[in-house]
Each structure stands twice: as C-alpha cells, then as structure tokens.
Amino acid sequence: MVEGSMTQGAGQGPAVERTATVRDFRVPAYVHETGPYAHSMHPGDVAPPSEASHPEGYTPTQRDLPVINRGDTVQVTVDPASVPAPQPATGPGPLYVVGDVHGYLDELVAALQEQDLIDSAGQWRAGPARLWFLGDFTDRGPDGIGVIDLVMRLSAEAAAAGGYCKALMGNHELLLLGAKRFGDTPVNSGAGTATFQAAWLLNGGQKTDMDRLQDHHLQWMARLDAVEAVDDHLLLHSDTTAYLDYGRSIEEVNDTVRETLTRNDADEVWDLFRKLTKRFSFRDEGGAEAVRSLLDTYGGTRVVHGHSPIPYLLGEVGSEDGEDDNGPVVEGPHVYAEGLAIAMDGGVTMDGKLLVQQLPLAQ
C-alpha cells in the first residue's frame, strides 16, 4: 500500500481607381437649402432626392440616406445577424474548479453542463470563464483517456473564446506516467521493493486507458503544474504539506516537479508520487496550522484541493473503489480547517458526486 494512501507580408501594384468609402462621402446637392426641397417641413417628413439635384455622373448608393430636418430621428431596420456580438466585460471571467474525475467522463460532462460551461454537444460555451481541474483524471473509472481528451479540447476552445481551461498534476497522473515509463522496474518504496505497474493496478489502473495512452497524452500530463494561485485561492491536488519539500515559491515547486520528470529516474519519480499521495494534513488537530504554512509560503487566503474524498474527511464509512452499496451523500465542497481549506473531491468513485464549483464560495 502506498504510504498515506487509502487506495491504492506587400508589393506595390499598378494604380487603380479607389472605391469611395464612408470617409470619402460627397453630400448630394439636395442636402443644401436651395432648390425644390428648401421649404420647411413638419418634423418627421423625409425630403426625397430629385434627379436634377444629383451631380453629373452621380450614382446613388445605399449610403445616401434621405436627409431630414435637424432634431428629427430616423428609424432604421437592422438585420440582427449583422449586429456584432456584445463584447465581454473587462477583467477575468468567473472562476470554477473541478474535483477528482477518475475516468467518470459521463458524470464530468453532466456536471460541466449543469454549470453551463459546455453545451449539449460538449463544446465550450462559457466565454471568458476560467476553469481549473485539480488533477486525477484517470484510474478507477471507465474512460480516463476520454476525460483527458475532453480537457485538452476544452483548453483550446476556452482559449479561443477568451477564457481558459487548465489542469493541475494529481498523484494518479504521476502513477500513470510511472507505469508507462518504468513498468515493472523495481523502485525503493521506503517499505521494500515496489513497482509503478503494481501500484497502478492496485490503485485502479485500467487496461483500456493504458491501451489508448498516446505520446501527446504523456507529454500533456508531464507538463502540468502542481500548484497555482488564482484569485486568492491556492490550488493544489493533495491535502498535504509535502509541496514545501519542492520549493518556497509556486514557480519553484512547478519547476522542480517538471525537472524530476525530465530526469526520468524511477526512484525520484516514485518519491514524488509517494509524497503527493499523502493526505489528511489539514483534517485533524493542527490542520489549520498546516494550511497556514502553505498559505504563508505560496500566498492566498484559502487552499482548494482534491485527492481526499469528502466522506473520508468527514469520517463517513465508504469505499473509494465503490464496494459500499450505500453511497455517501455529498451536496457540495467541504470547508474545514477553520475555514482555510476547501475540499473538492466529492467521492465520485464511491457513488458520491463529481463536483464543479464556482469560486469564491457564497458566504
């Protein structure tokens, strides 16, 4: 069993006659107060143009609207399709976070649709909204690769719409990377010899995910950040202070994690996996101080994490592998540790709820 884990460019061409533009517009003769239309008219009366009043060679265009007396207005019918879309308000869009998904693609799609982040076809519809996944996309559930494919596609669609969709590194991303890279290569687990392959299978690894895993999935996972600060929220996957072992700033932590994966040393990657699998640092006595140690180091006023299912944090009975027929009741995120921590793993693997939540939480 894993330590601290419950489960396992323009040339110049010939001169051409320039087409008139709005700025080149010549006012027709009938606009001047001479000729047959200089007499006063009642407000709202329109002065129609006369053929004799046009300059020689003049050809009327759609821009030559009828002229009316000063102080009047013109009602113009506009094709709605030609009206530009409203521009988004300045500043960032609303912030959402997603808890552990663990291969439950259908549940993820339903939760994102419920928050109006994607449409019925699964396309991004949230404009400038910002969406963060807190890690753990695969294992235990039926379609981890489908989940990763969806998150990668939404990242592109959100960026094109002025928002973003980003993700953090979870311990199960490390586990899947390790199983693919190192397989049955023995590693020093601290409690004897272990292998990534065995640990992956023990912790819900799915053969269908491994069979569909491609290089672009591996590259995407290996480049994920471990920690991020957004709107005074410190986002991370695991409820542990082990991140402090990897740097005293968010940038340093993320660089250290990526460098560890780049070196591709099985024991180093295992140690990283082991540390980010630890949990419950914020739950018990001294939990608030543990949260403060992270906030004081990396900034923010609240930690938002996944990893530990809310039923376990509450001490409720349940199995992360879904063996308990009586699933836990999870209504939303769990705020604890003197209000300094927000847990987002709703326990979807144990018939709980896959959580997608807008931040900040309503008071």
C-alpha positions as CSV (number, residue, x, y, z in Angstrom):
1,M,0.0,0.0,0.0
2,V,1.3,3.4,-0.9
3,E,2.2,5.5,2.2
4,G,-0.5,7.8,3.3
5,S,-2.9,6.3,0.7
6,M,-6.2,4.7,1.3
7,T,-6.3,3.2,-2.1
8,Q,-4.4,2.1,-3.9
9,G,3.8,40.3,-45.6
10,A,3.3,43.5,-49.6
11,G,4.3,44.7,-53.0
12,Q,3.1,47.8,-54.8
13,G,0.9,47.1,-57.9
14,P,-0.5,49.3,-60.6
15,A,-2.6,52.3,-59.6
16,V,-6.3,51.5,-59.5
17,E,-9.3,53.8,-59.1
18,R,-10.0,53.9,-55.5
19,T,-13.5,53.0,-54.4
20,A,-15.3,55.6,-52.4
21,T,-15.5,54.9,-48.7
22,V,-17.6,56.4,-45.9
23,R,-14.9,59.0,-45.3
24,D,-15.0,60.0,-49.0
25,F,-18.7,60.6,-49.0
26,R,-19.8,63.7,-51.0
27,V,-23.0,65.2,-49.8
28,P,-25.5,65.3,-52.7
29,A,-26.9,68.7,-53.9
30,Y,-30.3,68.1,-52.5
31,V,-28.9,68.4,-49.0
32,H,-28.3,72.2,-49.4
33,E,-31.1,74.5,-48.5
34,T,-31.7,75.6,-52.2
35,G,-34.0,74.0,-54.8
36,P,-37.3,72.4,-54.5
37,Y,-36.8,70.9,-51.0
38,A,-35.8,74.1,-49.1
39,H,-39.2,74.8,-47.8
40,S,-40.0,74.0,-44.3
41,M,-41.5,70.6,-43.4
42,H,-43.1,69.1,-40.4
43,P,-40.9,67.1,-38.1
44,G,-40.5,63.6,-39.4
45,D,-41.1,64.4,-43.0
46,V,-38.5,63.0,-45.3
47,A,-37.0,65.0,-48.2
48,P,-36.8,62.7,-51.3
49,P,-33.9,63.3,-53.7
50,S,-34.5,64.8,-57.2
51,E,-32.8,63.5,-60.3
52,A,-31.9,67.2,-61.3
53,S,-30.2,67.7,-58.0
54,H,-27.6,65.0,-58.4
55,P,-24.1,65.9,-59.7
56,E,-23.2,64.8,-63.2
57,G,-22.2,61.2,-63.3
58,Y,-23.5,60.7,-59.7
59,T,-24.8,57.2,-59.0
60,P,-26.9,56.8,-55.8
61,T,-25.7,54.3,-53.3
62,Q,-27.1,52.7,-50.2
63,R,-25.1,55.2,-48.1
64,D,-27.1,58.2,-49.5
65,L,-29.8,58.1,-46.9
66,P,-32.7,60.6,-47.0
67,V,-32.0,63.9,-45.2
68,I,-34.5,65.1,-42.6
69,N,-34.7,68.3,-40.6
70,R,-32.4,68.8,-37.7
71,G,-33.8,67.4,-34.5
72,D,-35.6,64.5,-36.1
73,T,-34.6,60.9,-35.9
74,V,-34.6,58.1,-38.4
75,Q,-35.8,54.6,-37.5
76,V,-33.6,52.1,-39.4
77,T,-34.4,48.4,-39.6
78,V,-31.3,46.4,-38.8
79,D,-30.7,42.7,-39.6
80,P,-30.0,41.2,-36.2
81,A,-27.5,38.9,-37.8
82,S,-25.4,41.9,-38.8
83,V,-25.1,43.2,-35.2
84,P,-21.8,42.5,-33.6
85,A,-21.9,40.2,-30.6
86,P,-21.7,42.0,-27.2
87,Q,-18.1,42.4,-26.0
88,P,-17.3,40.8,-22.7
89,A,-16.7,42.9,-19.7
90,T,-13.2,43.8,-18.9
91,G,-11.4,41.7,-16.3
92,P,-11.3,38.0,-15.8
93,G,-14.3,35.8,-16.2
94,P,-15.8,33.7,-13.4
95,L,-13.6,31.0,-11.8
96,Y,-14.6,27.4,-11.5
97,V,-12.8,24.3,-10.1
98,V,-13.4,20.6,-10.7
99,G,-12.6,17.9,-8.2
100,D,-11.2,14.4,-9.0
101,V,-12.7,12.8,-12.1
102,H,-11.1,9.4,-12.1
103,G,-12.3,8.4,-15.6
104,Y,-16.0,9.2,-15.0
105,L,-16.5,11.0,-18.3
106,D,-20.3,11.0,-18.4
107,E,-20.5,12.4,-14.9
108,L,-18.0,15.1,-15.8
109,V,-19.9,16.1,-18.9
110,A,-23.2,16.3,-16.9
111,A,-21.5,18.4,-14.2
112,L,-20.0,20.9,-16.7
113,Q,-23.3,21.2,-18.5
114,E,-25.1,21.8,-15.2
115,Q,-22.8,24.8,-14.6
116,D,-23.4,26.0,-18.3
117,L,-19.7,25.6,-19.1
118,I,-20.3,23.3,-22.1
119,D,-23.3,22.8,-24.4
120,S,-25.3,19.7,-25.2
121,A,-22.6,18.8,-27.8
122,G,-19.8,19.1,-25.2
123,Q,-18.4,22.3,-26.7
124,W,-17.2,25.2,-24.6
125,R,-19.9,27.8,-24.2
126,A,-18.6,29.8,-21.2
127,G,-16.8,32.6,-23.0
128,P,-14.2,34.2,-20.7
129,A,-14.8,31.8,-17.8
130,R,-11.7,30.2,-16.1
131,L,-11.8,26.5,-15.4
132,W,-9.3,24.6,-13.3
133,F,-9.1,20.9,-12.9
134,L,-7.5,19.8,-9.6
135,G,-6.0,16.6,-11.0
136,D,-6.6,12.8,-11.0
137,F,-8.2,12.3,-14.5
138,T,-7.7,8.5,-14.8
139,D,-7.9,5.2,-12.9
140,R,-10.9,3.6,-11.2
141,G,-13.4,4.9,-13.7
142,P,-14.1,3.6,-17.2
143,D,-12.7,6.3,-19.5
144,G,-9.7,8.2,-18.2
145,I,-8.3,8.8,-21.7
146,G,-11.7,10.2,-22.7
147,V,-11.5,12.6,-19.8
148,I,-8.0,13.8,-20.8
149,D,-9.1,14.2,-24.4
150,L,-12.1,16.3,-23.3
151,V,-9.9,18.6,-21.0
152,M,-7.4,19.1,-23.8
153,R,-10.1,20.0,-26.3
154,L,-11.8,22.4,-23.9
155,S,-8.5,24.1,-23.2
156,A,-8.2,25.1,-26.9
157,E,-11.9,26.1,-27.2
158,A,-11.9,28.1,-24.0
159,A,-8.7,30.0,-25.1
160,A,-10.3,30.8,-28.4
161,A,-13.3,32.2,-26.5
162,G,-11.3,34.5,-24.2
163,G,-11.3,32.2,-21.2
164,Y,-9.2,29.2,-20.2
165,C,-9.3,25.6,-19.1
166,K,-6.3,24.4,-17.2
167,A,-5.3,21.5,-15.0
168,L,-3.0,20.5,-12.1
169,M,-0.9,17.4,-11.6
170,G,-2.5,14.8,-9.4
171,N,-0.8,11.7,-7.9
172,H,-2.6,9.5,-10.4
173,E,-1.1,11.4,-13.3
174,L,2.3,10.6,-11.7
175,L,1.3,7.0,-11.3
176,L,0.1,6.5,-14.9
177,L,3.3,8.2,-16.2
178,G,5.4,6.0,-14.0
179,A,3.6,2.8,-15.0
180,K,4.1,3.7,-18.7
181,R,7.7,4.7,-18.3
182,F,9.0,2.3,-15.8
183,G,6.6,-0.7,-15.8
184,D,7.9,-3.4,-13.5
185,T,11.3,-1.7,-12.8
186,P,11.9,-2.1,-9.1
187,V,11.9,1.1,-7.0
188,N,12.8,1.8,-3.4
189,S,9.5,2.4,-1.8
190,G,10.8,3.1,1.7
191,A,9.0,-0.1,2.7
192,G,10.7,-2.6,0.5
193,T,10.7,-3.1,-3.2
194,A,7.8,-1.9,-5.3
195,T,7.0,-1.2,-9.0
196,F,4.9,1.5,-10.6
197,Q,3.0,-1.2,-12.6
198,A,1.9,-3.0,-9.5
199,A,1.0,0.3,-7.7
200,W,-1.0,1.4,-10.7
201,L,-3.0,-1.8,-10.9
202,L,-3.6,-1.7,-7.1
203,N,-4.9,1.8,-7.3
204,G,-7.5,1.3,-10.0
205,G,-5.4,1.3,-13.2
206,Q,-7.5,0.5,-16.2
207,K,-6.1,-1.6,-19.1
208,T,-8.3,0.3,-21.6
209,D,-6.6,3.6,-20.5
210,M,-3.1,2.1,-20.9
211,D,-4.0,0.7,-24.3
212,R,-5.3,4.1,-25.6
213,L,-2.5,6.2,-24.0
214,Q,-0.6,8.1,-26.6
215,D,2.5,10.3,-26.7
216,H,0.5,13.5,-26.7
217,H,-1.3,12.4,-23.5
218,L,2.0,11.7,-21.8
219,Q,3.5,15.0,-22.8
220,W,0.4,16.9,-21.6
221,M,0.5,15.2,-18.2
222,A,4.2,15.7,-17.7
223,R,3.9,19.4,-18.3
224,L,1.1,20.0,-15.7
225,D,1.7,22.4,-12.9
226,A,1.5,21.1,-9.3
227,V,0.4,24.3,-7.6
228,E,-1.2,27.5,-8.8
229,A,-2.6,30.7,-7.1
230,V,-5.8,32.2,-8.6
231,D,-7.9,35.0,-7.1
232,D,-6.5,34.5,-3.6
233,H,-7.1,30.7,-3.8
234,L,-4.1,28.4,-3.6
235,L,-5.0,25.4,-5.8
236,L,-3.3,22.1,-5.4
237,H,-4.3,18.4,-5.7
238,S,-3.3,16.9,-2.5
239,D,-4.2,17.9,1.1
240,T,-0.6,17.6,2.2
241,T,2.3,20.0,3.1
242,A,4.7,17.9,1.1
243,Y,4.7,20.6,-1.6
244,L,7.0,22.5,0.7
245,D,9.7,19.9,0.0
246,Y,9.9,21.0,-3.6
247,G,10.3,24.8,-3.3
248,R,9.5,28.0,-1.4
249,S,7.6,29.6,-4.3
250,I,4.9,28.3,-6.7
251,E,7.3,28.7,-9.6
252,E,10.0,26.7,-7.9
253,V,7.7,23.9,-7.0
254,N,6.4,23.5,-10.5
255,D,9.9,23.7,-12.0
256,T,11.2,21.1,-9.6
257,V,8.3,18.7,-10.4
258,R,8.9,19.1,-14.1
259,E,12.7,18.7,-13.7
260,T,12.1,15.5,-11.7
261,L,10.0,14.0,-14.5
262,T,12.5,15.1,-17.2
263,R,15.4,13.3,-15.4
264,N,13.3,10.2,-15.7
265,D,14.8,8.5,-12.7
266,A,12.4,5.8,-11.4
267,D,13.3,6.3,-7.7
268,E,12.9,10.1,-7.9
269,V,9.6,9.9,-9.6
270,W,8.4,7.3,-7.1
271,D,9.4,9.6,-4.2
272,L,7.5,12.4,-5.8
273,F,4.5,10.2,-6.3
274,R,4.7,8.9,-2.7
275,K,4.8,12.4,-1.2
276,L,1.9,13.7,-3.3
277,T,-0.1,10.7,-2.3
278,K,-0.1,11.7,1.4
279,R,-3.3,13.1,2.7
280,F,-5.3,14.4,5.7
281,S,-2.7,17.0,6.7
282,F,-5.5,19.6,7.1
283,R,-8.1,17.4,8.8
284,D,-7.1,16.7,12.3
285,E,-5.6,18.7,15.2
286,G,-3.0,21.2,13.8
287,G,-4.7,21.1,10.4
288,A,-5.3,24.8,10.3
289,E,-1.7,25.5,11.0
290,A,-0.7,23.1,8.2
291,V,-2.8,25.1,5.8
292,R,-1.3,28.3,7.1
293,S,2.2,27.0,6.4
294,L,1.2,26.6,2.7
295,L,-0.6,30.0,2.5
296,D,2.2,31.8,4.2
297,T,4.7,30.3,1.8
298,Y,2.9,30.4,-1.5
299,G,0.2,33.1,-0.9
300,G,-3.6,33.1,-0.9
301,T,-6.2,33.1,1.8
302,R,-7.7,29.6,1.2
303,V,-6.4,26.3,-0.1
304,V,-8.6,24.4,-2.6
305,H,-7.7,20.7,-3.1
306,G,-8.9,17.4,-4.3
307,H,-7.4,14.0,-3.5
308,S,-9.1,13.0,-0.3
309,P,-12.8,12.3,-0.8
310,I,-15.1,14.4,1.3
311,P,-16.8,11.4,3.0
312,Y,-13.4,10.3,4.4
313,L,-12.7,13.8,5.6
314,L,-16.0,13.7,7.4
315,G,-15.2,10.3,8.8
316,E,-18.1,8.6,7.0
317,V,-18.0,5.0,6.0
318,G,-17.4,4.3,2.3
319,S,-15.1,2.6,-0.1
320,E,-13.2,4.6,-2.7
321,D,-13.5,1.5,-5.0
322,G,-17.3,1.6,-4.9
323,E,-17.7,-1.5,-2.8
324,D,-20.2,0.0,-0.4
325,D,-23.7,-0.2,-1.7
326,N,-24.8,2.8,0.5
327,G,-23.1,5.7,-1.3
328,P,-22.3,8.8,0.7
329,V,-24.4,11.9,0.4
330,V,-22.3,14.8,-0.9
331,E,-24.0,18.1,-1.6
332,G,-21.0,20.3,-2.4
333,P,-17.5,21.3,-1.3
334,H,-16.4,20.8,2.2
335,V,-15.0,23.8,4.1
336,Y,-12.8,22.9,7.1
337,A,-9.6,23.7,9.0
338,E,-11.0,26.9,10.5
339,G,-12.4,27.9,7.0
340,L,-9.0,27.8,5.4
341,A,-9.4,24.7,3.3
342,I,-12.0,23.7,0.7
343,A,-12.1,20.0,-0.3
344,M,-13.4,19.3,-3.8
345,D,-13.2,15.5,-4.2
346,G,-16.9,14.6,-3.9
347,G,-16.2,10.8,-4.0
348,V,-17.5,10.0,-7.5
349,T,-15.6,6.7,-7.3
350,M,-17.8,5.7,-4.3
351,D,-21.1,6.8,-5.7
352,G,-20.6,10.3,-4.4
353,K,-20.7,13.4,-6.6
354,L,-18.3,14.8,-9.2
355,L,-18.0,18.4,-8.1
356,V,-17.7,21.5,-10.3
357,Q,-17.9,24.7,-8.2
358,Q,-17.7,28.4,-8.9
359,L,-15.3,30.3,-6.6
360,P,-15.4,32.1,-4.3
361,L,-17.9,30.2,-2.3
362,A,-21.0,32.1,-1.3
363,Q,-20.8,33.2,2.3
